[in-house]
Amino acid sequence: MLRIENLTKTFGEKVAVDNLSLHIAPGEIYGFIGHNGAGKTTTLRSVAGIQEFDNGRILINGTSIVDDPIACKSQMAYIPDNPDLYEFMSGIKYLNFIANIFGVSEELRQERIRDLAGRLELTDDLAQPIATYSHGMKQKLALISAWLHDPKLIVMDEPFVGLDPKASFLMKGMMREACDHGAAIFFSTHVLEVAEKLCDKVAIIKQGRLIRSGTMEEVKGDESLESVFLELEAQ
């Protein structure tokens, strides 16, 4: 579903992402781990088509994000680490706006909004202006908007930040459910315990370079993911 081939991005003399190659297949939850400044966000923004890159290719279901960004973006959802929402809108108007962009029918959007908002306990707040929402509520609204058009690829940057324990638990269930229905998820996180329990595969990046990747068992062996990460960071 997502193929990153030899991705390279520089900012002046700094190499943010250095010849990175990854493949995320349908049905996989793929964790992306690294310290602050390692290149995670640059990679995710490049996949989402909002960050130009210098070399390499990014293919979404076989289509280049550079050559046909609309076709690629119609199949994916992207949630940045700090979602920028139209705060002058109410929650329900924002969701209908997103549904219109992706061509979700009236009947289907109502069904999905009812289901997703109910799960995340946001139904009673949808009529309120987004400007009145807490950070956690905004994060929930961003999640609903991402799932609304049934994307085949979901890209998320630190999605658990700001969510309470119950919402985090519900989101993990939503992630697994989406992948069980054939979607692929690529997300960054600093919460290594969550990644270890949730992810099918994981990639560790350091100073823009991939230093280890594979199934969770291949990457961590008999150790914890946290131990492996700290050992690799210290090298």
ROSE-4610 file (N, C-alpha, C; in Angstrom, 1 decimal, always signed):
// ROSE-4610
residu = [M/M/M/L/L/L/R/R/R/I/I/I/E/E/E/N/N/N/L/L/L/T/T/T/K/K/K/T/T/T/F/F/F/G/G/G/E/E/E/K/K/K/V/V/V/A/A/A/V/V/V/D/D/D/N/N/N/L/L/L/S/S/S/L/L/L/H/H/H/I/I/I/A/A/A/P/P/P/G/G/G/E/E/E/I/I/I/Y/Y/Y/G/G/G/F/F/F/I/I/I/G/G/G/H/H/H/N/N/N/G/G/G/A/A/A/G/G/G/K/K/K/T/T/T/T/T/T/T/T/T/L/L/L/R/R/R/S/S/S/V/V/V/A/A/A/G/G/G/I/I/I/Q/Q/Q/E/E/E/F/F/F/D/D/D/N/N/N/G/G/G/R/R/R/I/I/I/L/L/L/I/I/I/N/N/N/G/G/G/T/T/T/S/S/S/I/I/I/V/V/V/D/D/D/D/D/D/P/P/P/I/I/I/A/A/A/C/C/C/K/K/K/S/S/S/Q/Q/Q/M/M/M/A/A/A/Y/Y/Y/I/I/I/P/P/P/D/D/D/N/N/N/P/P/P/D/D/D/L/L/L/Y/Y/Y/E/E/E/F/F/F/M/M/M/S/S/S/G/G/G/I/I/I/K/K/K/Y/Y/Y/L/L/L/N/N/N/F/F/F/I/I/I/A/A/A/N/N/N/I/I/I/F/F/F/G/G/G/V/V/V/S/S/S/E/E/E/E/E/E/L/L/L/R/R/R/Q/Q/Q/E/E/E/R/R/R/I/I/I/R/R/R/D/D/D/L/L/L/A/A/A/G/G/G/R/R/R/L/L/L/E/E/E/L/L/L/T/T/T/D/D/D/D/D/D/L/L/L/A/A/A/Q/Q/Q/P/P/P/I/I/I/A/A/A/T/T/T/Y/Y/Y/S/S/S/H/H/H/G/G/G/M/M/M/K/K/K/Q/Q/Q/K/K/K/L/L/L/A/A/A/L/L/L/I/I/I/S/S/S/A/A/A/W/W/W/L/L/L/H/H/H/D/D/D/P/P/P/K/K/K/L/L/L/I/I/I/V/V/V/M/M/M/D/D/D/E/E/E/P/P/P/F/F/F/V/V/V/G/G/G/L/L/L/D/D/D/P/P/P/K/K/K/A/A/A/S/S/S/F/F/F/L/L/L/M/M/M/K/K/K/G/G/G/M/M/M/M/M/M/R/R/R/E/E/E/A/A/A/C/C/C/D/D/D/H/H/H/G/G/G/A/A/A/A/A/A/I/I/I/F/F/F/F/F/F/S/S/S/T/T/T/H/H/H/V/V/V/L/L/L/E/E/E/V/V/V/A/A/A/E/E/E/K/K/K/L/L/L/C/C/C/D/D/D/K/K/K/V/V/V/A/A/A/I/I/I/I/I/I/K/K/K/Q/Q/Q/G/G/G/R/R/R/L/L/L/I/I/I/R/R/R/S/S/S/G/G/G/T/T/T/M/M/M/E/E/E/E/E/E/V/V/V/K/K/K/G/G/G/D/D/D/E/E/E/S/S/S/L/L/L/E/E/E/S/S/S/V/V/V/F/F/F/L/L/L/E/E/E/L/L/L/E/E/E/A/A/A/Q/Q/Q]
num = [1/1/1/2/2/2/3/3/3/4/4/4/5/5/5/6/6/6/7/7/7/8/8/8/9/9/9/10/10/10/11/11/11/12/12/12/13/13/13/14/14/14/15/15/15/16/16/16/17/17/17/18/18/18/19/19/19/20/20/20/21/21/21/22/22/22/23/23/23/24/24/24/25/25/25/26/26/26/27/27/27/28/28/28/29/29/29/30/30/30/31/31/31/32/32/32/33/33/33/34/34/34/35/35/35/36/36/36/37/37/37/38/38/38/39/39/39/40/40/40/41/41/41/42/42/42/43/43/43/44/44/44/45/45/45/46/46/46/47/47/47/48/48/48/49/49/49/50/50/50/51/51/51/52/52/52/53/53/53/54/54/54/55/55/55/56/56/56/57/57/57/58/58/58/59/59/59/60/60/60/61/61/61/62/62/62/63/63/63/64/64/64/65/65/65/66/66/66/67/67/67/68/68/68/69/69/69/70/70/70/71/71/71/72/72/72/73/73/73/74/74/74/75/75/75/76/76/76/77/77/77/78/78/78/79/79/79/80/80/80/81/81/81/82/82/82/83/83/83/84/84/84/85/85/85/86/86/86/87/87/87/88/88/88/89/89/89/90/90/90/91/91/91/92/92/92/93/93/93/94/94/94/95/95/95/96/96/96/97/97/97/98/98/98/99/99/99/100/100/100/101/101/101/102/102/102/103/103/103/104/104/104/105/105/105/106/106/106/107/107/107/108/108/108/109/109/109/110/110/110/111/111/111/112/112/112/113/113/113/114/114/114/115/115/115/116/116/116/117/117/117/118/118/118/119/119/119/120/120/120/121/121/121/122/122/122/123/123/123/124/124/124/125/125/125/126/126/126/127/127/127/128/128/128/129/129/129/130/130/130/131/131/131/132/132/132/133/133/133/134/134/134/135/135/135/136/136/136/137/137/137/138/138/138/139/139/139/140/140/140/141/141/141/142/142/142/143/143/143/144/144/144/145/145/145/146/146/146/147/147/147/148/148/148/149/149/149/150/150/150/151/151/151/152/152/152/153/153/153/154/154/154/155/155/155/156/156/156/157/157/157/158/158/158/159/159/159/160/160/160/161/161/161/162/162/162/163/163/163/164/164/164/165/165/165/166/166/166/167/167/167/168/168/168/169/169/169/170/170/170/171/171/171/172/172/172/173/173/173/174/174/174/175/175/175/176/176/176/177/177/177/178/178/178/179/179/179/180/180/180/181/181/181/182/182/182/183/183/183/184/184/184/185/185/185/186/186/186/187/187/187/188/188/188/189/189/189/190/190/190/191/191/191/192/192/192/193/193/193/194/194/194/195/195/195/196/196/196/197/197/197/198/198/198/199/199/199/200/200/200/201/201/201/202/202/202/203/203/203/204/204/204/205/205/205/206/206/206/207/207/207/208/208/208/209/209/209/210/210/210/211/211/211/212/212/212/213/213/213/214/214/214/215/215/215/216/216/216/217/217/217/218/218/218/219/219/219/220/220/220/221/221/221/222/222/222/223/223/223/224/224/224/225/225/225/226/226/226/227/227/227/228/228/228/229/229/229/230/230/230/231/231/231/232/232/232/233/233/233/234/234/234/235/235/235]
x = [+0.8/+0.0/+0.9/+1.9/+2.9/+4.3/+4.9/+6.3/+7.1/+8.1/+9.1/+10.4/+10.9/+12.1/+13.2/+14.2/+15.4/+15.1/+14.2/+13.7/+14.9/+15.1/+16.1/+15.6/+15.8/+15.3/+16.4/+16.8/+17.8/+17.2/+17.6/+17.3/+18.6/+19.0/+20.3/+21.4/+22.3/+23.3/+22.9/+21.7/+21.3/+20.5/+20.9/+20.2/+19.1/+17.9/+16.8/+16.4/+16.3/+16.0/+17.1/+17.7/+18.9/+18.6/+18.2/+18.1/+17.2/+16.0/+15.2/+14.3/+14.2/+13.3/+12.5/+11.2/+10.3/+9.1/+8.5/+7.3/+6.3/+5.1/+4.0/+2.9/+2.6/+1.6/+0.2/-0.9/-2.2/-2.4/-3.1/-3.3/-2.2/-1.2/-0.1/-0.3/+0.0/+0.2/+1.8/+2.3/+3.8/+4.2/+5.0/+5.4/+6.7/+6.9/+8.0/+8.6/+9.8/+10.4/+11.7/+12.0/+13.2/+13.2/+14.3/+14.4/+13.9/+13.6/+13.2/+14.3/+13.9/+14.8/+15.4/+14.9/+15.5/+15.0/+13.9/+13.4/+12.1/+11.4/+10.1/+9.0/+8.9/+7.9/+8.1/+9.4/+9.7/+9.2/+9.5/+9.1/+7.6/+6.9/+5.4/+4.8/+5.3/+4.8/+5.1/+6.2/+6.5/+5.5/+5.2/+4.2/+2.9/+2.5/+1.2/+1.1/+2.3/+2.3/+2.3/+2.7/+2.8/+4.2/+5.2/+6.6/+7.3/+7.9/+8.7/+9.9/+10.5/+11.7/+12.6/+13.9/+15.0/+15.1/+15.1/+15.3/+14.4/+14.3/+13.5/+12.1/+11.3/+9.9/+9.1/+7.8/+6.8/+5.6/+5.2/+4.1/+3.0/+1.8/+0.6/-0.2/-0.3/-1.0/-0.6/+0.8/+1.4/+1.4/+0.8/+0.8/+1.7/+2.5/+3.5/+2.8/+3.2/+2.6/+3.0/+4.1/+4.5/+3.8/+3.6/+3.0/+1.4/+0.8/-0.7/-1.1/-0.8/-1.1/-2.6/-3.5/-4.9/-5.4/-4.9/-5.3/-4.7/-3.5/-2.9/-3.7/-3.9/-4.5/-6.0/-6.6/-8.0/-8.1/-6.9/-6.9/-6.3/-5.9/-5.2/-5.8/-5.4/-5.7/-4.5/-4.3/-3.1/-3.5/-2.9/-3.1/-1.8/-1.5/-0.2/-0.2/+0.9/+1.1/+0.2/-0.1/-0.9/-1.9/-3.1/-4.0/-4.5/-4.4/-4.9/-6.4/-7.3/-8.7/-9.3/-10.4/-11.0/-11.9/-11.3/-11.9/-13.2/-13.5/-14.7/-15.9/-15.6/-16.7/-17.1/-18.3/-18.7/-18.1/-18.1/-17.5/-18.2/-19.6/-20.3/-20.2/-20.0/-19.8/-18.4/-17.5/-16.1/-16.2/-16.8/-16.9/-17.7/-18.7/-19.4/-18.6/-17.7/-16.8/-15.8/-15.3/-14.3/-15.0/-16.2/-17.0/-17.3/-17.6/-17.8/-16.5/-15.4/-14.1/-13.9/-14.2/-13.9/-15.1/-16.1/-17.3/-18.0/-18.1/-18.8/-20.3/-21.1/-22.6/-23.2/-24.4/-25.1/-25.4/-25.9/-26.3/-25.1/-24.1/-22.9/-22.2/-22.1/-21.4/-22.2/-23.5/-24.3/-24.0/-24.0/-23.8/-22.4/-21.4/-20.0/-19.8/-20.3/-20.2/-20.9/-22.1/-22.8/-22.0/-21.4/-20.6/-19.3/-18.6/-17.2/-17.3/-18.2/-18.4/-19.0/-19.8/-20.3/-19.2/-18.4/-17.3/-16.4/-16.0/-15.1/-15.8/-17.0/-17.8/-17.7/-17.9/-17.9/-19.2/-20.2/-21.5/-22.1/-22.1/-22.8/-22.0/-20.8/-20.0/-19.9/-20.5/-20.4/-21.0/-22.0/-22.7/-21.9/-20.9/-20.2/-19.0/-18.6/-17.5/-16.2/-15.4/-14.2/-13.3/-13.4/-12.6/-12.8/-13.9/-14.2/-13.7/-13.1/-12.7/-11.4/-11.2/-9.9/-9.0/-7.7/-6.7/-7.2/-7.6/-8.0/-9.3/-10.2/-11.4/-11.0/-10.1/-9.7/-9.0/-8.3/-7.6/-8.7/-9.7/-10.8/-11.5/-11.7/-12.4/-11.5/-10.2/-9.3/-9.3/-9.4/-9.5/-10.8/-11.9/-13.2/-13.1/-12.5/-12.4/-11.5/-10.4/-9.5/-10.2/-11.0/-11.6/-12.9/-13.4/-14.7/-14.8/-13.8/-13.9/-13.3/-13.1/-12.6/-11.3/-10.2/-9.0/-8.3/-7.5/-6.7/-5.3/-4.9/-3.6/-3.9/-3.5/-3.7/-2.3/-1.9/-0.6/-0.8/-0.1/-0.3/+1.0/+1.1/+2.3/+2.0/+2.5/+2.2/+0.8/+0.0/-1.5/-2.0/-1.2/-1.7/-1.5/-0.8/-0.5/-1.9/-2.2/-3.4/-4.6/-4.6/-5.7/-5.7/-6.9/-7.0/-6.9/-6.7/-6.5/-7.6/-8.9/-10.0/-10.0/-9.7/-9.7/-8.5/-7.4/-6.2/-6.6/-7.2/-7.7/-8.6/-9.6/-10.5/-9.8/-8.8/-8.1/-7.3/-6.7/-5.9/-6.9/-8.1/-9.0/-9.5/-9.6/-10.0/-8.9/-7.6/-6.5/-6.4/-6.6/-6.6/-7.7/-8.9/-10.1/-9.9/-9.3/-9.1/-8.2/-7.1/-6.1/-6.7/-7.6/-8.3/-9.2/-9.6/-10.4/-9.5/-8.2/-7.3/-6.6/-6.8/-6.0/-4.6/-3.8/-2.4/-2.3/-1.5/-1.3/+0.2/+0.6/+2.0/+2.0/+2.6/+2.5/+3.8/+4.1/+5.2/+4.7/+5.6/+5.2/+6.5/+6.4/+7.4/+7.0/+5.7/+5.2/+5.6/+6.7/+7.3/+6.5/+5.9/+5.1/+3.9/+3.3/+2.1/+2.6/+3.7/+4.2/+4.5/+5.1/+5.4/+4.2/+3.1/+1.9/+1.1/+1.1/+0.2/+0.7/+2.0/+2.5/+2.8/+2.6/+3.0/+4.5/+4.9/+6.2/+6.7/+8.0/+8.5/+9.8/+10.0/+11.3/+11.8/+13.2/+13.9/+14.8/+14.6/+15.4/+16.3/+17.5/+18.5/+19.2/+19.1/+19.7/+19.4/+18.1/+17.7/+17.9/+18.6/+18.9/+18.2/+17.7/+17.1/+18.2/+18.0/+19.0/+18.5/+17.2/+16.6/+15.1/+14.7/+13.3/+12.9/+11.6/+11.1/+10.0/+9.6/+8.5/+9.0/+8.0/+8.4/+9.4/+9.2/+10.0/+11.4/+11.5/+12.8/+13.6/+12.9/+13.6/+14.0/+13.2/+13.5/+14.0/+13.7/+14.2/+13.5/+14.4/+13.9/+13.9/+14.3/+14.4/+13.1/+13.0/+11.8/+12.2/+11.2/+11.5/+12.2/+11.9/+12.5/+14.0/+14.4/+15.8/+16.5/+16.0/+16.6/+16.8/+15.7/+15.8/+16.9/+17.0/+18.0/+19.4/+19.6/+20.9/+21.3/+20.4/+20.7/+21.0/+20.3/+20.5/+21.9/+22.4/+23.6/+24.8/+24.6/+25.7/+26.3]
y = [-1.2/+0.0/+1.3/+1.3/+2.4/+1.9/+2.4/+2.1/+3.3/+3.4/+4.5/+4.0/+4.6/+4.1/+5.2/+5.0/+5.9/+7.4/+7.6/+9.0/+9.8/+10.9/+11.8/+13.3/+13.9/+15.3/+16.1/+17.2/+18.0/+19.4/+20.0/+21.4/+22.1/+22.8/+23.4/+22.3/+22.4/+21.4/+20.2/+20.3/+19.2/+18.2/+16.9/+15.8/+15.3/+15.6/+15.2/+13.8/+13.3/+11.9/+11.5/+10.3/+9.9/+8.5/+8.5/+7.3/+6.3/+6.7/+5.8/+5.0/+3.7/+2.8/+1.9/+1.9/+1.1/+0.7/-0.5/-0.9/-1.3/-0.7/-1.0/-1.7/-2.9/-3.7/-3.5/-3.8/-3.7/-4.7/-4.2/-5.0/-4.8/-4.0/-3.8/-2.5/-2.6/-1.4/-1.3/-0.2/+0.0/+1.2/+0.9/+2.0/+2.6/+3.9/+4.6/+5.3/+4.9/+5.3/+6.0/+7.1/+7.8/+8.9/+9.5/+10.6/+11.9/+12.9/+14.2/+14.7/+15.0/+15.5/+14.4/+13.1/+12.0/+11.9/+12.6/+12.6/+12.0/+11.7/+11.0/+11.9/+13.1/+14.0/+14.4/+14.7/+15.0/+13.8/+12.6/+11.4/+11.4/+11.5/+11.4/+12.6/+13.8/+14.9/+14.6/+14.0/+13.7/+12.6/+11.6/+10.6/+11.3/+12.2/+12.9/+13.9/+14.2/+15.1/+16.5/+16.9/+18.3/+18.7/+17.8/+18.2/+17.7/+18.6/+18.2/+17.5/+16.6/+15.9/+16.0/+15.7/+15.9/+14.7/+13.5/+12.3/+11.2/+10.1/+9.0/+9.0/+8.0/+7.9/+7.5/+8.0/+7.5/+7.1/+5.8/+5.3/+4.9/+5.3/+5.0/+4.1/+2.8/+1.8/+1.8/+2.0/+2.0/+3.3/+4.4/+5.7/+6.6/+7.4/+8.3/+9.5/+9.9/+11.1/+12.4/+12.3/+13.5/+13.6/+12.5/+12.5/+12.7/+12.1/+12.2/+12.3/+13.5/+13.7/+13.5/+14.0/+13.9/+12.4/+11.6/+10.2/+9.5/+9.9/+9.4/+9.9/+11.2/+11.7/+11.3/+10.9/+10.4/+9.1/+8.4/+7.0/+7.0/+8.2/+8.2/+9.3/+9.2/+10.2/+10.5/+11.8/+12.2/+13.0/+12.6/+13.4/+13.9/+15.2/+15.7/+15.6/+16.0/+15.9/+16.9/+18.0/+19.0/+19.5/+18.8/+19.0/+20.4/+21.0/+22.4/+22.3/+22.6/+22.5/+23.9/+24.0/+25.3/+25.6/+26.4/+26.6/+27.4/+28.1/+28.9/+28.0/+26.7/+25.8/+25.0/+24.5/+23.5/+22.2/+21.3/+19.9/+19.3/+19.3/+18.6/+19.3/+20.6/+21.3/+20.9/+20.8/+20.4/+19.0/+18.1/+16.7/+16.6/+17.4/+17.5/+18.1/+19.1/+19.7/+18.6/+17.8/+16.8/+15.7/+15.3/+14.4/+14.8/+16.1/+16.7/+16.6/+16.9/+16.8/+15.4/+14.4/+13.1/+12.4/+13.1/+12.6/+11.5/+11.6/+10.6/+10.9/+10.0/+10.2/+10.7/+11.3/+11.8/+10.7/+9.6/+8.5/+7.9/+7.7/+7.0/+7.9/+9.2/+10.0/+10.1/+10.1/+10.2/+8.9/+7.8/+6.5/+6.5/+6.9/+6.9/+7.9/+9.1/+10.1/+9.6/+9.0/+8.5/+7.5/+6.5/+5.4/+5.9/+6.7/+7.2/+8.2/+9.1/+10.1/+9.4/+8.4/+7.7/+6.9/+6.3/+5.5/+6.4/+7.6/+8.5/+9.5/+9.3/+10.1/+11.6/+11.9/+13.3/+13.8/+12.9/+13.2/+14.5/+14.7/+15.8/+17.1/+17.0/+18.3/+18.7/+17.9/+18.2/+19.5/+20.0/+21.2/+22.4/+22.2/+23.4/+23.8/+25.1/+25.5/+24.8/+24.5/+23.8/+24.6/+25.9/+26.8/+26.6/+26.0/+25.7/+24.3/+23.5/+22.2/+22.2/+21.2/+21.0/+20.3/+20.2/+19.5/+18.1/+17.4/+16.0/+15.9/+16.8/+16.8/+17.1/+18.0/+18.3/+17.0/+16.3/+15.1/+14.1/+14.0/+13.0/+13.4/+14.7/+15.2/+14.9/+15.1/+14.8/+13.3/+12.4/+11.0/+10.6/+11.2/+10.9/+11.4/+12.6/+13.1/+12.2/+11.6/+10.7/+9.4/+8.9/+7.6/+7.7/+9.0/+9.2/+8.7/+8.7/+8.3/+6.9/+6.2/+4.8/+4.7/+5.4/+5.4/+4.1/+3.9/+2.7/+2.8/+4.0/+4.3/+5.4/+5.2/+6.2/+6.5/+7.8/+8.2/+9.2/+8.9/+9.7/+10.0/+11.2/+11.7/+11.9/+11.0/+11.0/+11.1/+10.1/+10.2/+10.1/+9.5/+9.3/+10.5/+11.5/+12.7/+13.5/+13.7/+14.5/+13.7/+12.4/+11.5/+10.9/+10.9/+10.2/+8.7/+8.0/+6.5/+5.8/+6.2/+5.5/+5.8/+7.0/+7.4/+6.7/+6.5/+5.8/+4.4/+3.8/+2.4/+2.2/+3.1/+3.0/+3.2/+4.2/+4.4/+3.2/+2.5/+1.3/+0.2/+0.2/-0.8/-0.4/+0.9/+1.5/+1.2/+1.3/+1.1/-0.4/-1.3/-2.7/-3.1/-2.6/-2.8/-2.4/-1.2/-0.7/-1.6/-2.1/-2.9/-4.3/-4.8/-6.1/-6.0/-4.8/-4.6/-4.2/-4.3/-4.1/-2.8/-1.9/-0.7/-0.9/+0.1/+0.1/+1.3/+1.2/+2.4/+2.6/+3.8/+4.2/+5.3/+5.1/+6.2/+6.3/+7.5/+7.7/+7.8/+7.4/+7.4/+7.4/+8.1/+7.9/+7.0/+6.5/+5.6/+4.2/+3.7/+2.5/+1.3/+1.4/+0.2/+0.0/+1.1/+1.0/+0.4/+0.9/+0.4/-1.1/-1.6/-3.0/-3.9/-3.4/-4.2/-4.2/-3.0/-2.7/-3.1/-2.8/-2.8/-4.2/-4.4/-5.7/-5.5/-4.3/-4.1/-2.7/-2.5/-1.3/-0.9/+0.4/+0.9/+1.9/+1.8/+2.8/+3.6/+4.9/+5.9/+6.7/+7.0/+7.8/+8.7/+10.0/+11.0/+10.9/+10.5/+10.4/+9.1/+8.2/+6.9/+5.8/+4.8/+3.7/+2.8/+2.4/+1.6/+0.2/+0.0/-1.3/-1.3/-2.4/-2.5/-4.0/-4.3/-5.6/-5.9/-7.1/-7.5/-7.2/-7.1/-6.7/-7.7/-9.0/-10.1/-9.9/-9.6/-9.4/-8.3/-7.2/-6.0/-6.1/-6.7/-6.7/-8.0/-9.1/-10.4/-10.7/-11.1/-11.4/-10.2/-9.0/-7.8/-7.0/-6.0/-5.1/-4.1/-3.5/-2.5/-1.3/-0.9/+0.2/-0.1/-1.3/-1.6/-1.6/-2.2/-2.2/-0.8/+0.1/+1.4/+2.2/+2.1/+2.8/+2.3/+1.0/+0.5/+1.0/+1.1/+1.6/+3.1/+3.8/+5.2/+5.5/+4.6/+4.9/+4.6/+3.9/+3.5/+4.6]
z = [+0.0/+0.0/+0.0/+0.8/+0.8/+0.6/-0.4/-0.7/-0.7/+0.1/+0.2/-0.4/-1.4/-2.1/-2.1/-1.3/-1.3/-1.1/-0.1/+0.2/+0.8/+0.2/+0.8/+0.8/+1.9/+2.1/+2.9/+2.3/+3.0/+3.3/+4.4/+4.7/+4.8/+3.7/+3.7/+3.7/+4.7/+4.8/+5.7/+6.3/+7.2/+6.4/+6.5/+5.8/+6.8/+6.6/+7.5/+7.3/+6.1/+5.7/+4.7/+5.0/+4.2/+3.6/+2.3/+1.5/+2.2/+2.7/+3.4/+2.5/+2.8/+2.0/+3.0/+2.8/+3.7/+2.8/+3.2/+2.5/+3.6/+3.5/+4.4/+3.6/+4.0/+3.2/+3.8/+3.0/+3.5/+4.7/+5.8/+6.9/+8.0/+7.8/+8.7/+9.5/+10.8/+11.6/+11.8/+11.2/+11.1/+12.0/+13.0/+13.9/+13.4/+13.6/+13.2/+14.4/+14.8/+16.1/+15.9/+16.7/+16.6/+17.6/+17.9/+18.9/+18.1/+18.9/+18.3/+17.3/+16.1/+15.1/+14.2/+14.4/+13.7/+12.2/+11.9/+10.5/+10.4/+11.5/+11.4/+10.8/+11.3/+10.8/+9.4/+9.0/+7.6/+6.7/+7.1/+6.3/+6.2/+7.3/+7.3/+6.4/+6.5/+5.7/+4.2/+3.9/+2.5/+2.0/+2.8/+2.4/+2.2/+3.0/+2.9/+1.8/+1.1/+0.0/+0.3/+1.6/+2.0/+2.2/+1.9/+2.1/+0.8/+0.1/-1.1/-0.6/-1.5/-1.1/-2.3/-2.0/-3.0/-4.0/-3.4/-4.2/-3.7/-4.5/-4.2/-4.7/-4.3/-4.7/-3.6/-3.6/-2.6/-3.4/-3.3/-4.0/-3.1/-3.4/-2.6/-3.5/-3.1/-3.9/-5.4/-5.6/-6.9/-7.6/-7.0/-7.7/-7.0/-7.7/-7.2/-6.6/-5.3/-4.7/-5.4/-6.2/-6.9/-8.2/-8.9/-10.3/-10.2/-9.2/-9.1/-7.6/-7.0/-5.6/-5.3/-6.2/-5.9/-5.7/-6.6/-6.6/-5.3/-4.9/-3.7/-2.5/-2.4/-1.2/-1.0/-2.1/-2.0/-1.3/-1.3/-0.6/+0.8/+1.2/+2.5/+3.5/+4.7/+5.7/+6.5/+6.8/+7.5/+8.7/+9.9/+11.1/+11.6/+11.6/+12.1/+13.6/+14.2/+15.7/+16.4/+15.7/+16.3/+15.2/+15.2/+14.1/+14.0/+12.8/+12.6/+12.1/+12.9/+12.4/+12.2/+11.5/+11.3/+12.5/+13.4/+14.7/+14.7/+13.6/+13.5/+13.2/+12.8/+12.5/+13.7/+13.7/+14.7/+14.3/+15.3/+15.0/+13.8/+13.8/+12.8/+11.4/+11.4/+10.1/+9.5/+10.4/+10.0/+9.4/+10.0/+9.5/+8.2/+8.1/+6.8/+5.7/+6.0/+5.1/+4.6/+5.5/+5.1/+4.3/+4.7/+3.9/+2.5/+2.3/+1.0/+0.1/+0.7/+0.0/-0.6/+0.2/-0.2/-0.8/-1.0/-1.7/-1.0/+0.3/+1.1/+1.0/+0.7/+0.6/+1.9/+1.8/+2.9/+3.9/+3.4/+4.2/+4.9/+4.2/+4.7/+5.7/+5.5/+6.4/+7.7/+7.7/+8.9/+9.7/+9.0/+9.7/+10.4/+9.6/+10.2/+11.3/+11.1/+12.2/+13.5/+13.3/+14.5/+15.2/+14.4/+15.0/+15.6/+14.9/+15.4/+16.5/+16.4/+17.5/+18.7/+18.5/+19.7/+20.4/+19.6/+20.2/+21.0/+20.5/+21.1/+22.1/+22.3/+23.2/+22.9/+21.6/+21.2/+20.6/+20.6/+20.0/+20.5/+21.8/+22.5/+22.2/+21.7/+21.5/+20.1/+19.2/+17.7/+17.3/+18.1/+17.7/+18.2/+19.0/+19.6/+18.7/+18.7/+17.9/+18.3/+17.3/+17.6/+18.5/+18.4/+19.3/+20.8/+21.1/+22.5/+23.0/+22.0/+22.3/+23.1/+23.9/+24.5/+23.5/+23.8/+22.9/+22.6/+23.6/+23.5/+22.6/+22.7/+21.9/+20.4/+20.2/+18.8/+18.2/+19.0/+18.6/+18.2/+19.0/+18.7/+17.4/+17.2/+16.0/+14.8/+14.9/+13.8/+13.5/+14.5/+14.2/+13.5/+13.9/+13.2/+11.7/+11.5/+10.1/+9.3/+9.9/+9.2/+8.8/+9.7/+9.4/+8.5/+8.3/+7.7/+6.3/+5.5/+4.1/+3.9/+5.0/+4.9/+4.1/+4.6/+3.8/+3.8/+2.7/+2.6/+3.3/+3.5/+4.2/+5.2/+6.4/+7.5/+8.0/+7.9/+8.3/+9.5/+10.7/+11.9/+12.6/+13.0/+13.7/+15.2/+16.0/+17.5/+17.8/+17.4/+17.5/+18.9/+19.9/+21.2/+22.1/+21.6/+22.5/+22.7/+23.9/+24.3/+24.5/+24.2/+24.4/+25.8/+26.4/+27.7/+27.6/+28.7/+28.5/+27.8/+28.1/+27.4/+25.9/+25.5/+24.1/+23.4/+24.1/+23.6/+23.3/+24.3/+24.1/+23.0/+22.8/+21.7/+20.4/+20.3/+19.1/+18.6/+19.6/+19.3/+18.7/+19.2/+18.6/+17.2/+17.0/+15.7/+14.7/+15.1/+14.2/+13.8/+14.8/+14.4/+13.5/+13.8/+13.0/+11.6/+11.4/+10.0/+9.3/+9.9/+9.3/+9.0/+9.9/+9.7/+8.4/+8.0/+6.8/+5.6/+5.7/+4.6/+4.5/+5.5/+5.4/+5.9/+5.7/+6.3/+7.1/+8.2/+9.1/+9.3/+9.1/+9.3/+10.3/+11.5/+12.5/+13.3/+13.8/+14.7/+16.1/+17.0/+18.4/+19.3/+20.5/+21.5/+22.6/+22.5/+23.5/+23.1/+23.5/+23.0/+23.5/+24.7/+25.2/+24.3/+23.8/+22.9/+21.6/+21.1/+19.8/+19.9/+21.0/+21.1/+21.1/+21.8/+21.8/+20.6/+19.9/+18.8/+17.4/+17.2/+15.8/+15.3/+14.1/+13.4/+13.0/+12.6/+12.2/+12.7/+12.8/+13.3/+12.6/+12.5/+11.9/+12.9/+13.1/+14.0/+13.1/+13.2/+12.4/+13.3/+12.9/+13.7/+12.7/+13.0/+12.2/+10.7/+10.5/+9.1/+8.4/+9.1/+8.5/+9.2/+8.4/+8.9/+9.5/+10.8/+11.5/+11.8/+11.9/+12.0/+11.6/+11.0/+10.7/+10.5/+10.6/+10.4/+11.3/+11.5/+12.4/+13.8/+14.7/+16.1/+16.7/+16.4/+16.9/+16.3/+15.0/+14.4/+14.9/+15.3/+15.8/+17.2/+18.1/+19.5/+20.0/+19.3/+19.8/+21.2/+22.1/+23.5/+24.4/+23.9/+24.7/+24.6/+25.3/+25.1/+24.0/+23.4/+22.3/+22.9/+24.1/+24.8/+24.9/+25.4/+25.6/+24.2/+23.2/+21.9/+21.4/+21.5/+21.0/+21.7/+23.1/+23.8/+23.5/+23.2/+22.8/+21.5/+20.5/+19.2/+19.2/+20.1/+20.2/+20.8/+21.6/+22.3/+21.4/+20.3/+19.4/+18.6]
